[in-house]
Amino acid sequence: MILKEIDGNDKLIERLEYLSASGNLSHAYVFEGDSCVNKVLLADCFIKAILCEENKGDGCEKCITCNKINHGNHEDIIYVDADGKSIKDEAIEELQSKIKKKPFFGDRNIVVIKHADTMTIRAQNRLLKTLEEPPQGTIIILLSENIENLVQTILSRCVVFRVNPFETFEYGAIKEQAQLLVKMLFNKEAFYLVKSKLNEFAEDKDSAMKLLDSMELIYRDLTIINTKESRNYRKDYIYKAVELIEEARRDLQRGISTGYAMKNLIIKIGG
């Protein structure tokens, strides 16, 4: 996938295309979006637009660079992810050592920090030093679900973009699951049927968080659109469902088991 194929984010994509084509790039970006948003895919598309040899500003999907990015083995791109529940100081220290080295092919090292909002305060303070004095040509992309967990000094040194959900095979499947679950709960279908579906859709914390995000978007859409189906949903029912989804999300973030948090949610919404 390349930038122009990403839907639902027209202004953002236009901006990223301009930045990558012009070369007028910042040293650091934050992409913030719900867990159901494939922010890694967006970051990879942005990187293709920056590094592509054939179609700068978008990507071509044919050159060596685009192929390497698609396969996750481009030597000048460094991915950092959480070790357990957080990104620790040691991971940022290792990253700093890597970006001090010259790029293998071009003139840039590009860093993608997944789940950046899980960085410990110590890790964030260490990263701040790099953001203040980044090695020449280095671009750091932080992917976050909640930028409130990032210290203000980091945010002030980054360009922050909010990312809306966009269609991918994975997101399409999650949205279908969420729509089915919302309908089952509204129709007050038997608990064992709803729970059976829930067990299929939310096997772990990550899939549960994506499902919650999609459900919340569906409920919010029901307050905006005016269709025969949407008129069946009372506003107070929708608002209560969204509150309960937020409660389930907080439970998962606090470490409560996925099964318990999600079962509690469907009991409270389903009545």
N, C-alpha and C positions, 0 to 999 in steps of 0.2 A: 504494500500500500504506500502511496505517496501523499503529500500534503493535500493536493486538490481533491483527493478522493474521500477526505474526511468531511462528513456532513455535520450539521447542527452547530457549527462554530465558524460561521462565515467571516466575521470580523477578525477573529483570532487567526484563522488560516491566512487571510489576506495580509495581516501584519507579519506573520512568520515568513511568508513568501517574500515580502518586501525586504525584511531584515536579512534573510539568507542570500537573496539575489544581490543586494547592494553591498553586503559585507559590513554593514553598519551594525555590528553585533556587540551586545553587552558581554561581560565576562561571566554573568550569572543570571539564571532564570529560575522561577518557581512556577511549576504547573500544579495548580490545586484543582482537585476534582473528587467526586465521590468514589468509593471503592469499586463501583461497577464500571467506572470509566477506565479504559485501557490507556493509562498515562504513559506507560513504557512504549507502546506503539506510537503514540503521538511524538514522544521524544525521539524515537528512531526515525520517524518521518522528517522531523525538523533537522536531524543530523544529516540525513540523506540530502536534504535541500542545501545544507551548508557545504558538504563535502563532494557531492556528485560531480563527476568529471564531464558529463554530457549535458546535464540540464540543471544548472545551479538555480536555486530558488524553488525547486520542486522535487527533483529526483527523477531517475529514468527507469529504475528497476532492471537495468541491463548491464551497467558497467561493473567493474570489479568492486568498486567501493560499495555500491548499493547491494550487491550480492553478499559481500562480507557482513554488512550491517544486518541484512535479513537473516544470516546464519549465526549472528552473535559472536563473530570471531574477528572483528576489525581490530587491528593491533593498537590503534590510537584512541579507542573508546574504552573507558574504564567504568564498569558497573559496580556499585556498592549497594549492599542490601543488609537488612537487619540480621543479626546473629541471635536467634531466639526472638525475644520481644523488643529488642532495641538495637540501634547502631551505636556501638561503643567507641570510646576514645581511641582504642587501638586500631580500629578500622580506618578512622580518619588519619591517624598517624601514618599508616601504611599507604593510604591514598596520597598523602603529601610527598612521600618518597617517590612514588610512581610518576607524578606529574612534574617532578623536577627533571626527569629525563626527557631528552628530545623526542619528538614524535618519530615513528618509523618511516612514514610515507610523506605526509604533508607538513604543514606548519602549525598544526593544532593538536593538542590533547583535549578530548571531550569527556567529561565525567557525567554519569547519570547516577544520582543517589535515589534509590527507590525507598519508599516509606521514610522520607527524610524527617517527617514529624515524629519519628520514634527515636531520633538521636538523643542521647543523654545530654544534659547541660554541659558536661565536660567536653563531649564530642562537638557540640555546637560552638563552644568557645574556641576549640582548636580549629574548626573549620573557618571561623570568623577571621583568623589570622591569614588564611589563604585568600579569602574573599577581599581582604584589605589590600593584599599585595600578591595577586595571582601571577603565576609564571606567564610570560608573554604568549599570547595566542590561546591560552587555556579557556575553555567554556565549561561552566558547571551548571548542570540542570538538576534541580531538586524537585522530586515528585512527592506530593503531599495530599493527604485527605483533609487535614485540618491545620491551616497555617497558624492558628492560635497557639499551637504547640512549639512553634519556632520563635526564638527570641527576636525582639524587634531590631536589634543591631544586625542580624542576618537579613531580615526582610528589607531593611533600608538599603542594603547593598545589592539587591536583586530586582529584576523586573518580574513582577508577579502577574500571572495570567490565570483566570478562572476558566476551567474546561468543562463544557457541557457534555452529556452523554452523546456518543455517536455510534452509528451502526457498525458492528463487527459480528462475526458469527457467534462469538461468545456472548456479547451483549444482547443479541437478538434472542438467544436461548434463555438467558436470565430474565429478560423482559416477559417472554411467554410464560415462564414459570411464575413470575410475580403476578401477572394478570390472572392466571388460573387460581392462585392462592387467594387473591383479593376477592374473586367471585365466589369461591367456596366459603370463605368466611362470611361474606355478605348474605349468602343463601343459607347460612347456619347448617352446613352439611355436617354429618356425623363426625365427632372428634377423631375417631380412629382413621377415617378416610383422609382428613386434613393432615393428621400427624404422619400418615404413611407418605403422603406427597412431600411433606416437609422434610422427612428423612431422606428422600431422594434428592431434594434441591439444596439442602444445607447440611452437608456432611461434616463440615469443619467451620472454624471461625471465619476464614476468608470467604468461603462461598456464602455463609450466612450474612456477612456484612454486605456483600454485593446484592443479595436478595432483598435485604432491608432497604438499601438505597433505591432499588427498582420499585419496590412497593410504595415507598414514600413518594417517588415521582408520579406513580400512577394515581395515588390519592390526591396529590396536588393538581394533576391534570383534570381530575374529576370536578374540581372547584372552578376550573376555568372554562372548559368546553361545555357546550350546550347541546346535548344529545338526549335521546329518549332514555338511554341507559344511565347517563350521568345524573339525570333528574330524579332517579330512584334513590340516590345517595343523599341523605340529609347532611347539611354542613356540620352539625354537631357530631355526627357519626364519623365523618372524615377527620375532623380536628382531633377527636379522641384517638382515632387509629394512628394518626401521625405522632401524637404524644407518646403512645405506647411503643411505637417503633423506635423513637428516640430513647425511651427507657431501656428497650432491649439492646440498643446499640451501646448505651452506657454500661449495661451489665456485661456485655461481651468484652468491652475495653477494660473492665475491672477484673477480668479473669474468670467470671462465672461461666460454667460449662455451656457449650453451644446448645446441647440438647435441652437443658433446663431453661435457658433464656428464651429460646424459640418456642418451646412448649408453653411457657408462661404467656408469651405474646399471643398465640392463637387462642388460648383459653380466654384471655381478657377481651380480645377483639370479637371473637366468635360468640361470646356470651354463654 
